[in-house]
Amino acid sequence: MVGEPLPPGAPRWHTREDSGLRIDRRGRWFHDDVPIEHPNIIEAFNRGLRVQPDGRVQLHFGNDWCFVVIEDCAFMVVAVDETSESKLSVRLSDRTAELLDSPSLTLDDDGVLTVKVKSGLARARFSRDAQFQISSYLEPSGDALMLRVGEQRWPTSLAASALG
């Protein structure tokens, strides 16, 4: 199966389909299970991610590309911004920004928010800072949480009990 770890010592033929690249649950990059730690490489890889219509994620680097195994979310929400239209925008780890899809907000088993991005083809996991930022916009409304931006209110799928 594509993306499955190989037994120790087994030869690996890196291909576009089986590149050995992986993003773990916390958004860290790995190659053949070795962490990639150089900040410039991480930045270039984050900026090179492209979500395909079938949901698979490719890394584009120059004229080359390969598929990346995604354990949870391909992107991180690194910041939340208020727009002039009283909406929220999320800045992503690939240096793009898009309007927050508030109905797609979910809380994972670790208590971390995720949201659909890239026209609903991918999900992004909130960084601690971004989750702290968005928390100031959340307010209970019956059994659910709403996002309040100025006088505007936007629905979420989050339960009011998520506030703790």
C-alpha positions in Angstrom: 0.0 0.0 0.0 1.3 3.5 -0.9 2.7 5.3 2.2 3.1 2.2 4.4 6.5 2.1 6.1 9.0 -0.4 4.7 10.7 -3.0 6.9 14.1 -1.8 8.2 16.8 -2.3 5.5 14.4 -2.8 2.7 15.3 -1.1 -0.6 13.1 1.8 -1.5 12.5 3.1 -5.0 11.3 6.7 -4.6 8.7 7.5 -7.2 6.2 10.3 -7.6 3.5 7.9 -6.2 5.7 6.8 -3.3 8.1 9.7 -2.4 8.7 8.8 1.2 7.4 12.3 2.2 4.8 12.6 4.9 3.2 15.2 7.1 2.3 13.9 10.5 -0.7 14.8 12.7 1.0 17.8 14.1 2.0 19.2 10.7 5.7 18.1 10.8 7.4 17.0 7.6 9.3 13.6 7.4 11.2 11.8 4.7 11.4 8.0 5.1 10.4 8.6 8.8 13.3 11.0 9.4 12.2 14.5 10.5 12.8 17.4 8.1 14.0 20.2 10.3 15.6 22.9 8.1 13.2 25.9 8.2 13.8 26.9 4.5 13.0 23.4 3.3 9.9 23.2 5.4 8.8 26.6 4.1 9.4 25.6 0.5 7.6 22.3 1.0 4.6 24.0 2.7 4.4 26.5 -0.2 4.6 23.7 -2.8 1.5 21.8 -1.6 -1.3 21.4 -4.1 -4.6 19.5 -3.4 -5.8 17.4 -6.3 -9.5 17.1 -7.1 -9.4 13.5 -5.7 -8.1 14.9 -2.3 -4.6 13.6 -2.7 -1.8 16.1 -2.0 1.1 16.8 -4.3 4.3 18.6 -3.5 5.4 20.8 -6.4 9.1 21.8 -6.3 10.4 23.6 -9.4 9.4 21.4 -12.4 9.1 18.3 -10.3 6.3 16.9 -8.1 5.4 14.0 -6.0 2.6 12.8 -3.7 2.8 13.3 0.0 1.2 11.1 2.7 -1.0 13.1 4.9 -1.7 11.7 8.4 -4.4 14.2 9.3 -4.3 17.7 7.8 -2.2 18.9 5.0 -2.2 22.5 6.2 -2.0 24.5 9.4 -4.0 27.6 10.3 -1.2 29.9 11.5 -3.4 33.1 12.0 -6.9 34.3 12.0 -7.8 37.8 10.6 -11.0 39.9 10.6 -12.0 41.2 7.2 -13.6 44.5 6.4 -16.8 42.6 5.7 -17.1 41.3 9.3 -15.9 37.8 8.3 -12.9 35.8 9.4 -10.0 34.8 7.2 -7.5 32.1 7.9 -3.8 32.3 7.0 -2.4 28.9 6.1 1.0 27.3 6.3 1.3 27.5 2.5 1.2 31.4 2.8 -2.3 31.6 1.3 -5.4 33.0 3.0 -9.0 32.3 2.5 -12.3 33.0 4.2 -13.1 30.8 7.1 -15.7 28.1 6.4 -17.3 28.3 9.8 -19.8 25.4 9.4 -16.8 23.1 8.8 -15.1 23.9 12.1 -14.6 20.7 14.1 -12.8 19.8 17.3 -10.6 16.7 17.1 -9.9 14.2 19.9 -7.0 16.4 21.1 -9.2 19.4 21.5 -7.7 21.1 18.5 -9.8 22.9 15.9 -9.8 21.9 12.3 -11.5 23.5 9.3 -12.1 22.7 5.6 -9.9 24.7 3.2 -9.0 24.7 -0.5 -12.6 24.6 -1.7 -13.4 21.9 0.8 -10.8 19.5 -0.7 -8.5 19.6 2.4 -8.5 20.3 6.1 -6.3 22.6 8.1 -5.4 22.2 11.8 -5.2 25.3 14.0 -2.0 26.2 15.6 -2.1 27.2 19.3 -1.9 30.9 18.4 -4.6 30.6 15.8 -6.9 28.6 18.1 -6.4 31.3 20.8 -7.2 34.0 18.3 -10.5 32.4 17.1 -11.6 31.6 20.6 -12.3 35.3 21.2 -14.9 35.2 18.4 -16.8 32.1 19.7 -19.9 32.5 21.9 -22.6 30.1 23.0 -26.0 30.2 21.3 -28.1 27.5 22.9 -26.4 24.2 22.5 -24.0 25.4 19.7 -21.2 27.9 19.3 -21.5 30.9 17.0 -18.8 33.1 15.6 -19.4 36.8 16.3 -17.5 39.2 14.2 -18.7 42.7 14.9 -22.5 42.6 14.6 -22.4 39.6 12.3 -22.9 36.0 13.7 -21.9 32.9 11.8 -22.9 29.3 12.6 -20.5 26.6 13.5 -21.0 22.9 14.0 -19.3 23.1 17.4 -21.2 22.3 20.6 -21.4 25.0 23.3 -19.8 22.4 25.7 -16.6 22.7 23.6 -15.8 25.9 25.5 -15.1 23.8 28.5 
